[in-house]
Amino acid sequence: MSEIPSQWKNLVEIPVFPRSVFRGMLEFIYTDRTTVSTEFASEWLRISELFQLEGLKAQVENSLGTHLTIDNVIHIFESALNYNAVNLRARALQFIKT
């Protein structure tokens, strides 16, 4: 294995996220708010978990929890399980039960 060039030693590798999710995360960091779409539910939870942005995670859980539908509730429930989104998991489970 070759040596890492010195100009690359301070680089941070960021996993691939949809542009709107990454941009939304940056918007949240600078303004403390963003617009969350249900289209990328798991990506929103993953990015907030990866970068340990509890405020973003709470906003994502709240936003996704208010946009539950028959078509998306299973996907959102699975994402909530995968990314330890306790409040969202409870809301999705309640939606499923009713």
Secondary structure, DSSP 8 states (H G I E B T S, - for coil): -----GGGTT--------HHHHHHHHHHHHHS-----GGGHHHHHHHHHHTT-HHHHHHHHHHHHHT--TTTHHHHHHHHHHTT-HHHHHHHHHHHH-
